[in-house]
Amino acid sequence: MRFIREYIHPRGLLAGLAIGDALGAPLEGSPQPEAWLTNMRPGGRHFRTAGQYTDDTLQACAVAKSLLACRDFNPSDLVQRLLCGYMERPEWYGPTSSAFFNLVRSGTLPQRAALLVHRRNHGSRTNGSVMRGFPIAIFYPADVAYEISRSCSQLTHFDPVAGHCSAWLTMMASDMCRGVSRSLAFIHARSLCRNEEVLSVLGNYKQLRPEPSLDAVECSHAALFCFMNAHTLENAILSAVNLGGDADTIGACCGALAGSYWGIDTVPERWIRVLDGVNEIVQLADALWQVRKDKFN
């Protein structure tokens, strides 16, 4: 694959997300593996082929396509695109997102559906809205990305904690796509976080053991921990997916961070070669980066 220098980091973000997702998919819902997984393999809860990703990448691509079509964040357009993806593979989706889309399909207004799911499930701080927000990082500069990603999260996840987690990681990725170091990107995100719990956990990521759970804060912490402690993209993503648990989503979040920092030219060829839809993913990243130049420059 030919790498154009300007697009290395945006491409890395979206490809890294999909690769972390696909690598982690066979381990989804499993305990931490005894043997370190290093290559794409088939299997998992939904018997995927090697290199096949989950709803994490499907939803992120829906966000990317909506941004491209509308040239901005458009909640109505995005909900319809997310709903179409859900109707294709509903078995792939998590508890909060599934409940939300089922209500919307039955005619409930999206704003009402998010609140109803939050009440019925006694919360909505799952990680389904965290992993899908990363294309926002390519399109918007960091300060804007923080607020847009919170709004994107709230479409389906009423709990503001999920939105603040998405905002933190997306903002870091936005900065790193634009050449900011990961330490400065971390400091920038920490300075804008307005949720005490998220600030306490992510702001002190070194002090806590990563837990690969569905919880938005624990998932975001695990992804951030693996990324910040890694010396290479490969090490970051493998550290994330080999935690087990919600390995696909933690892998996706860590992969997006690692890709936006190290770039697509550091992704092992053995992963690129077998990743489903890699050309479309790269083209989406390129298009987002080009459109954002027209919009913000």
LOVODO-386352 format. One record per residue (C-alpha): x, y, z; residue in three letters. Coordinates in steps of 0.001 Angstrom, whole numbers, plus 524288, in hexadecimal, padded with zeros to 5 digits. Layout:
// LOVODO-386352
{east:X&north:Y&up:Z&guvex:Ala}
...
***
This chain:
// LOVODO-386352
{east:80000&north:80000&up:80000&guvex:Met}
{east:8052E&north:80D50&up:7FC18&guvex:Arg}
{east:806A8&north:816F7&up:8074E&guvex:Phe}
{east:80560&north:82594&up:80500&guvex:Ile}
{east:80BF9&north:82C96&up:8102D&guvex:Arg}
{east:800E1&north:83627&up:812D8&guvex:Glu}
{east:7F70A&north:82B30&up:81493&guvex:Tyr}
{east:7FF23&north:821DB&up:81CDC&guvex:Ile}
{east:7F92B&north:8258B&up:829F7&guvex:His}
{east:7EACB&north:826BB&up:825E7&guvex:Pro}
{east:7EC1F&north:819E1&up:81EA0&guvex:Arg}
{east:7F2BB&north:81415&up:82A75&guvex:Gly}
{east:7E776&north:81829&up:83329&guvex:Leu}
{east:7DCB8&north:8118E&up:82B67&guvex:Leu}
{east:7E4CD&north:805C3&up:82759&guvex:Ala}
{east:7E9DD&north:80438&up:8353A&guvex:Gly}
{east:7DBFF&north:80445&up:83A65&guvex:Leu}
{east:7D7B9&north:7F9AF&up:830DA&guvex:Ala}
{east:7E3DE&north:7F181&up:8334A&guvex:Ile}
{east:7E265&north:7F210&up:8420C&guvex:Gly}
{east:7D41F&north:7EE75&up:84057&guvex:Asp}
{east:7D6FC&north:7E2ED&up:83755&guvex:Ala}
{east:7E24A&north:7DDED&up:83F98&guvex:Leu}
{east:7DA39&north:7DE9D&up:84BF4&guvex:Gly}
{east:7CDC1&north:7D8D7&up:84645&guvex:Ala}
{east:7D184&north:7CA75&up:84868&guvex:Pro}
{east:7D47F&north:7CD82&up:856B4&guvex:Leu}
{east:7C7F5&north:7D521&up:85953&guvex:Glu}
{east:7C1BB&north:7D080&up:865F4&guvex:Gly}
{east:7CD0C&north:7C753&up:86920&guvex:Ser}
{east:7D667&north:7C75E&up:8749B&guvex:Pro}
{east:7E427&north:7CC50&up:8725A&guvex:Gln}
{east:7EA8C&north:7C27A&up:86920&guvex:Pro}
{east:7F5CB&north:7BA33&up:86E04&guvex:Glu}
{east:7FC7F&north:7BACA&up:860B5&guvex:Ala}
{east:7FF38&north:7C88B&up:85B9B&guvex:Trp}
{east:7F73B&north:7CAF2&up:84F46&guvex:Leu}
{east:7FF56&north:7D1BF&up:844C5&guvex:Thr}
{east:7F859&north:7CF04&up:837F0&guvex:Asn}
{east:7EAB9&north:7D012&up:83241&guvex:Met}
{east:7E32B&north:7C3AE&up:83488&guvex:Arg}
{east:7D538&north:7BECE&up:832A2&guvex:Pro}
{east:7CBA7&north:7BB6B&up:83D50&guvex:Gly}
{east:7C5AD&north:7C271&up:848C0&guvex:Gly}
{east:7B7A6&north:7C3FF&up:84D0C&guvex:Arg}
{east:7B26B&north:7C628&up:83F55&guvex:His}
{east:7BBBF&north:7BD23&up:837E8&guvex:Phe}
{east:7C24D&north:7C7D9&up:83012&guvex:Arg}
{east:7CC7E&north:7C564&up:825B4&guvex:Thr}
{east:7DA70&north:7CA20&up:827B4&guvex:Ala}
{east:7DAE4&north:7D8D8&up:825A3&guvex:Gly}
{east:7CC38&north:7DACE&up:826F4&guvex:Gln}
{east:7C8AB&north:7E61F&up:82FCE&guvex:Tyr}
{east:7BCAB&north:7E885&up:83853&guvex:Thr}
{east:7B26F&north:7F313&up:83A34&guvex:Asp}
{east:7BD2E&north:7FBA6&up:83FF6&guvex:Asp}
{east:7C2B1&north:7FE1D&up:83271&guvex:Thr}
{east:7B544&north:7FE07&up:82C05&guvex:Leu}
{east:7B0DA&north:808FE&up:834F8&guvex:Gln}
{east:7BD6D&north:810BE&up:8335F&guvex:Ala}
{east:7BC06&north:80FD8&up:82497&guvex:Cys}
{east:7ADF0&north:8148C&up:825CC&guvex:Ala}
{east:7B2D7&north:8207F&up:82D30&guvex:Val}
{east:7BD0E&north:822E2&up:822AD&guvex:Ala}
{east:7B32F&north:821B2&up:817A1&guvex:Lys}
{east:7A9B3&north:82ACE&up:81E6C&guvex:Ser}
{east:7B42E&north:83524&up:82060&guvex:Leu}
{east:7B7D0&north:8342D&up:8120B&guvex:Leu}
{east:7A9DE&north:834C0&up:80D1E&guvex:Ala}
{east:7A5AD&north:8400E&up:815CA&guvex:Cys}
{east:7B2C6&north:84712&up:816CF&guvex:Arg}
{east:7AFD8&north:84835&up:82557&guvex:Asp}
{east:7AA4B&north:840AC&up:830DB&guvex:Phe}
{east:79C0A&north:83E02&up:82D94&guvex:Asn}
{east:79505&north:8362C&up:8382A&guvex:Pro}
{east:7893F&north:8324C&up:82FDF&guvex:Ser}
{east:7917E&north:82D70&up:8249C&guvex:Asp}
{east:79A9B&north:82611&up:82D9C&guvex:Leu}
{east:78FBA&north:81F26&up:83508&guvex:Val}
{east:78A38&north:81A22&up:82830&guvex:Gln}
{east:7977D&north:81532&up:823C3&guvex:Arg}
{east:799F0&north:80E95&up:830D0&guvex:Leu}
{east:78C6E&north:8087F&up:8305A&guvex:Leu}
{east:78EF6&north:802F7&up:822C4&guvex:Cys}
{east:79B65&north:7FC91&up:827B0&guvex:Gly}
{east:7942F&north:7F6E4&up:8334F&guvex:Tyr}
{east:789A3&north:7F10E&up:82AAE&guvex:Met}
{east:7940C&north:7EA0E&up:822A9&guvex:Glu}
{east:79ACD&north:7E37C&up:82E46&guvex:Arg}
{east:792D0&north:7E583&up:83AC5&guvex:Pro}
{east:79975&north:7DA2D&up:841A3&guvex:Glu}
{east:7A652&north:7E198&up:841A6&guvex:Trp}
{east:7A170&north:7ED09&up:849C2&guvex:Tyr}
{east:7A27A&north:7EF56&up:8585F&guvex:Gly}
{east:7975F&north:7F0A0&up:8623E&guvex:Pro}
{east:795A6&north:7FF62&up:86238&guvex:Thr}
{east:796A9&north:80132&up:85391&guvex:Ser}
{east:78DCB&north:7F58B&up:850AF&guvex:Ser}
{east:78336&north:7FA6A&up:859D8&guvex:Ala}
{east:78430&north:80812&up:8540F&guvex:Phe}
{east:7832D&north:803B3&up:845E9&guvex:Phe}
{east:777D2&north:7FA8E&up:848C4&guvex:Asn}
{east:7703E&north:805D9&up:84EAC&guvex:Leu}
{east:77359&north:80EB4&up:84327&guvex:Val}
{east:76EF9&north:80413&up:839B1&guvex:Arg}
{east:76203&north:80360&up:840E5&guvex:Ser}
{east:75FDA&north:811F3&up:83EFC&guvex:Gly}
{east:76569&north:817EE&up:84B5E&guvex:Thr}
{east:76C54&north:824E0&up:8493F&guvex:Leu}
{east:77B19&north:82369&up:84B0F&guvex:Pro}
{east:77BDC&north:82D29&up:85657&guvex:Gln}
{east:77109&north:825F9&up:85D77&guvex:Arg}
{east:776E0&north:818AD&up:85A49&guvex:Ala}
{east:783FE&north:81C00&up:8606F&guvex:Ala}
{east:77D65&north:8204B&up:86D0D&guvex:Leu}
{east:7747B&north:81459&up:86D71&guvex:Leu}
{east:77FF3&north:80B11&up:86BAF&guvex:Val}
{east:7875A&north:81218&up:87668&guvex:His}
{east:77BED&north:8108C&up:87FC0&guvex:Arg}
{east:77866&north:8028C&up:87C2A&guvex:Arg}
{east:7866D&north:7FDAF&up:87CDB&guvex:Asn}
{east:7894D&north:80580&up:88936&guvex:His}
{east:7940C&north:80CC0&up:88216&guvex:Gly}
{east:79A56&north:80E55&up:874BF&guvex:Ser}
{east:7A8CD&north:80FC2&up:87758&guvex:Arg}
{east:7ACD4&north:804A6&up:86E72&guvex:Thr}
{east:7B7BE&north:8068C&up:8648B&guvex:Asn}
{east:7AFDC&north:805AE&up:857EC&guvex:Gly}
{east:7B091&north:8143C&up:85591&guvex:Ser}
{east:7BEFB&north:81584&up:858E8&guvex:Val}
{east:7C4D3&north:80DA6&up:84DCD&guvex:Met}
{east:7BC5C&north:81369&up:84304&guvex:Arg}
{east:7C020&north:821AA&up:84556&guvex:Gly}
{east:7CE07&north:82138&up:84035&guvex:Phe}
{east:7CB34&north:825F3&up:83231&guvex:Pro}
{east:7C763&north:832B6&up:838B9&guvex:Ile}
{east:7D5BE&north:833F2&up:83C4A&guvex:Ala}
{east:7D9AD&north:83414&up:82E00&guvex:Ile}
{east:7CF5D&north:83DFC&up:82A1D&guvex:Phe}
{east:7CFCA&north:847B4&up:8356F&guvex:Tyr}
{east:7DAE8&north:84E50&up:83CD8&guvex:Pro}
{east:7DC4D&north:849B0&up:84ACF&guvex:Ala}
{east:7D4AD&north:8542F&up:85206&guvex:Asp}
{east:7C912&north:852AE&up:848DB&guvex:Val}
{east:7CA50&north:843E3&up:848BB&guvex:Ala}
{east:7C87F&north:843A4&up:85772&guvex:Tyr}
{east:7BACA&north:8494B&up:856E9&guvex:Glu}
{east:7B6A3&north:8426E&up:84A59&guvex:Ile}
{east:7BA87&north:8351D&up:84FA5&guvex:Ser}
{east:7B28F&north:8377B&up:85BF0&guvex:Arg}
{east:7A6C6&north:83ACD&up:85393&guvex:Ser}
{east:7A91B&north:82ED0&up:84B22&guvex:Cys}
{east:7A972&north:82623&up:85737&guvex:Ser}
{east:79CEF&north:82BCA&up:85CB4&guvex:Gln}
{east:7954A&north:827A9&up:850B0&guvex:Leu}
{east:794B5&north:819C9&up:85616&guvex:Thr}
{east:79B06&north:81A47&up:863A0&guvex:His}
{east:793EF&north:8239A&up:86CA3&guvex:Phe}
{east:79DEF&north:8228B&up:8779C&guvex:Asp}
{east:7A787&north:82DF2&up:87654&guvex:Pro}
{east:7B2BE&north:82572&up:87B2F&guvex:Val}
{east:7B308&north:81E2F&up:86E30&guvex:Ala}
{east:7B37F&north:82B23&up:86706&guvex:Gly}
{east:7BECF&north:8305A&up:86F11&guvex:His}
{east:7C66D&north:823C5&up:86CBA&guvex:Cys}
{east:7C434&north:824D6&up:85E28&guvex:Ser}
{east:7C7F7&north:8332D&up:85E7A&guvex:Ala}
{east:7D4D1&north:8308A&up:86597&guvex:Trp}
{east:7D999&north:82606&up:85C38&guvex:Leu}
{east:7D48F&north:82CCD&up:85005&guvex:Thr}
{east:7DAF2&north:8398B&up:853D7&guvex:Met}
{east:7E811&north:832CD&up:855D3&guvex:Met}
{east:7E6E1&north:82C47&up:8488B&guvex:Ala}
{east:7E388&north:83943&up:84232&guvex:Ser}
{east:7EF97&north:83FB4&up:847CD&guvex:Asp}
{east:7F85E&north:8346B&up:843F5&guvex:Met}
{east:7F30D&north:83440&up:83601&guvex:Cys}
{east:7F7E8&north:84241&up:8355D&guvex:Arg}
{east:8059B&north:83F48&up:83A34&guvex:Gly}
{east:8041B&north:8417B&up:848D7&guvex:Val}
{east:80BDD&north:83848&up:85199&guvex:Ser}
{east:80435&north:82E79&up:8599D&guvex:Arg}
{east:80885&north:834A2&up:86674&guvex:Ser}
{east:80399&north:84205&up:8623F&guvex:Leu}
{east:7F738&north:83C1E&up:85C94&guvex:Ala}
{east:7F4C5&north:83594&up:869AB&guvex:Phe}
{east:7F702&north:84242&up:87113&guvex:Ile}
{east:7EDE8&north:8497F&up:867D4&guvex:His}
{east:7E2F5&north:83F8F&up:869B2&guvex:Ala}
{east:7E4D9&north:83F8D&up:87866&guvex:Arg}
{east:7E3FB&north:84E56&up:878C5&guvex:Ser}
{east:7D69C&north:84E67&up:87223&guvex:Leu}
{east:7D033&north:842EE&up:8791C&guvex:Cys}
{east:7C4C1&north:84785&up:88166&guvex:Arg}
{east:7C07B&north:83A95&up:88738&guvex:Asn}
{east:7C68B&north:8375E&up:89457&guvex:Glu}
{east:7C61D&north:82895&up:892DF&guvex:Glu}
{east:7CBE6&north:8287D&up:88537&guvex:Val}
{east:7D634&north:83254&up:88936&guvex:Leu}
{east:7D9D8&north:82A57&up:89530&guvex:Ser}
{east:7DB24&north:81D7D&up:88DC8&guvex:Val}
{east:7E0D4&north:821A5&up:880B2&guvex:Leu}
{east:7E8B5&north:82CAA&up:8867D&guvex:Gly}
{east:7EF6A&north:822E7&up:88F87&guvex:Asn}
{east:7EFE5&north:81768&up:88620&guvex:Tyr}
{east:7FD2E&north:812B3&up:88B28&guvex:Lys}
{east:7F7ED&north:80FF1&up:898B1&guvex:Gln}
{east:7ED22&north:80683&up:894C1&guvex:Leu}
{east:7ED42&north:7F8B4&up:88F75&guvex:Arg}
{east:7E66A&north:7F7BB&up:88231&guvex:Pro}
{east:7D949&north:7F0B5&up:8828D&guvex:Glu}
{east:7D424&north:7EC71&up:87528&guvex:Pro}
{east:7C5C1&north:7EEB8&up:877D7&guvex:Ser}
{east:7B9EB&north:7F44C&up:870CE&guvex:Leu}
{east:7B9F2&north:7FFFD&up:879ED&guvex:Asp}
{east:7BD90&north:80C58&up:87290&guvex:Ala}
{east:7C73D&north:8111B&up:87CC5&guvex:Val}
{east:7CDF6&north:80405&up:87EB7&guvex:Glu}
{east:7CE9A&north:80183&up:87009&guvex:Cys}
{east:7D423&north:80F09&up:86D58&guvex:Ser}
{east:7DDF5&north:80D8B&up:87846&guvex:His}
{east:7E27F&north:80048&up:87343&guvex:Ala}
{east:7E459&north:805AB&up:86575&guvex:Ala}
{east:7EB66&north:811CB&up:86A6B&guvex:Leu}
{east:7F3F6&north:809D7&up:873A0&guvex:Phe}
{east:7F858&north:8009C&up:868D7&guvex:Cys}
{east:7FAEB&north:80BCF&up:85F6E&guvex:Phe}
{east:80244&north:814BB&up:868A5&guvex:Met}
{east:80B09&north:809C2&up:86D8D&guvex:Asn}
{east:80E7C&north:8045B&up:86014&guvex:Ala}
{east:81AA6&north:8071C&up:85810&guvex:His}
{east:814C9&north:802F2&up:84B04&guvex:Thr}
{east:80777&north:80221&up:84491&guvex:Leu}
{east:80860&north:7F363&up:84404&guvex:Glu}
{east:80B61&north:7F250&up:8527D&guvex:Asn}
{east:80052&north:7FB9F&up:85609&guvex:Ala}
{east:7F5DD&north:7F435&up:84E8C&guvex:Ile}
{east:7FA85&north:7E6C7&up:852D5&guvex:Leu}
{east:7FADC&north:7EB22&up:86103&guvex:Ser}
{east:7ECCD&north:7EFAD&up:85FB7&guvex:Ala}
{east:7E6BB&north:7E3F0&up:858F9&guvex:Val}
{east:7EDF8&north:7DA25&up:8616B&guvex:Asn}
{east:7E716&north:7DF46&up:86D73&guvex:Leu}
{east:7DB67&north:7D72C&up:86911&guvex:Gly}
{east:7CE0A&north:7DB8E&up:86D9F&guvex:Gly}
{east:7C871&north:7E5B3&up:86461&guvex:Asp}
{east:7D4A7&north:7E3F1&up:85C39&guvex:Ala}
{east:7CF2E&north:7E8DD&up:84F5B&guvex:Asp}
{east:7CAF6&north:7F610&up:854AF&guvex:Thr}
{east:7D70D&north:7F827&up:85CFE&guvex:Ile}
{east:7DF31&north:7F432&up:8513A&guvex:Gly}
{east:7D7AE&north:7FD96&up:8488A&guvex:Ala}
{east:7D960&north:80912&up:851DA&guvex:Cys}
{east:7E7B7&north:80645&up:8542D&guvex:Cys}
{east:7E9E2&north:803ED&up:845B3&guvex:Gly}
{east:7E3FB&north:8110F&up:84238&guvex:Ala}
{east:7ECD6&north:817FD&up:84BEF&guvex:Leu}
{east:7F8E3&north:81069&up:847A2&guvex:Ala}
{east:7F601&north:81254&up:8392F&guvex:Gly}
{east:7F3E4&north:820E7&up:83AA7&guvex:Ser}
{east:800F4&north:821ED&up:841AE&guvex:Tyr}
{east:809FD&north:81890&up:83A73&guvex:Trp}
{east:80309&north:8188E&up:82D3F&guvex:Gly}
{east:7FECD&north:80E20&up:823AE&guvex:Ile}
{east:80C8B&north:80BD1&up:81EB4&guvex:Asp}
{east:80FC8&north:80544&up:82BC3&guvex:Thr}
{east:8049D&north:7FB65&up:82ACD&guvex:Val}
{east:809F7&north:7EDA7&up:82870&guvex:Pro}
{east:80786&north:7E942&up:81A8B&guvex:Glu}
{east:8025B&north:7DC28&up:81F5D&guvex:Arg}
{east:7F6D3&north:7E368&up:82560&guvex:Trp}
{east:7F44E&north:7EC8C&up:819FA&guvex:Ile}
{east:7F475&north:7E133&up:8107A&guvex:Arg}
{east:7E8F6&north:7DA06&up:816BD&guvex:Val}
{east:7E0B6&north:7E54C&up:81BEA&guvex:Leu}
{east:7D326&north:7E57D&up:815D8&guvex:Asp}
{east:7CFDC&north:7F1BF&up:80E36&guvex:Gly}
{east:7DD21&north:7F7FE&up:81034&guvex:Val}
{east:7DC58&north:7FFE5&up:80397&guvex:Asn}
{east:7CF3C&north:805DB&up:80737&guvex:Glu}
{east:7D43C&north:80905&up:814DF&guvex:Ile}
{east:7E028&north:80FF9&up:80F6C&guvex:Val}
{east:7D7DD&north:81754&up:8058A&guvex:Gln}
{east:7CEA3&north:81BED&up:81048&guvex:Leu}
{east:7DA0E&north:8210F&up:81832&guvex:Ala}
{east:7DFB8&north:82815&up:80C64&guvex:Asp}
{east:7D2AC&north:82E37&up:808FC&guvex:Ala}
{east:7D05B&north:832F2&up:816E7&guvex:Leu}
{east:7DDDB&north:83909&up:81764&guvex:Trp}
{east:7DBEF&north:83FCA&up:80A54&guvex:Gln}
{east:7CE6B&north:844FE&up:80D93&guvex:Val}
{east:7D2DC&north:84A35&up:81AC6&guvex:Arg}
{east:7DD69&north:8520E&up:813A7&guvex:Lys}
{east:7D306&north:8585A&up:80B30&guvex:Asp}
{east:7CA8D&north:85B21&up:81720&guvex:Lys}
{east:7D479&north:85FE6&up:82126&guvex:Phe}
{east:7DFC3&north:8656D&up:81920&guvex:Asn}
***
